């Protein structure tokens, strides 16, 4: 199963200048708990921004640069090649960035989306998940706090099964 996992602002922003705009410890814990033991697929810029391979997960970076190397990370030149490499894995998590999310969304069956109840300025956005194609459930919610003056929702989106009946 191909799954996307992302944290986004209310207006869809996920980052600016190749960096995250927020630090929410509960979101990092959710990401770790959800992806641990499964392979993660990311774009080259996301891998560089993380700065290291994420432990307990097979790290795969997609890049058009065939010479790109990063410690503890397998590299492929297309998202399709990443999915082929990981074809025997029961779950594959796509962790960003924006272009990789857009490419992976048509193949995804599930999206784990942390939604910050605030708009942010940024240059990278997560694609819309149309209600006609996706249903979601709120898994958890954090109320505003002194160090985070906005609520946060953890959502699981599942692709709706399309009816083949006339």
URMO-V628543 format. One record per helix or strand of 2 or more residues. SS is the DSSP state (helix for helix, strand for strand). FROM is the first residue (numbers start at 1). LEN is the number of residues. Records with the same first field share a line. If there is no record, write none. Layout:
SS: FROM-LEN + FROM-LEN
//
This chain:
strand: 2-8 + 13-4 + 39-5 + 59-4 + 73-4 + 92-3 + 110-7 + 124-2 + 134-9 + 152-8
helix: 25-11 + 44-7 + 79-7 + 98-8
//
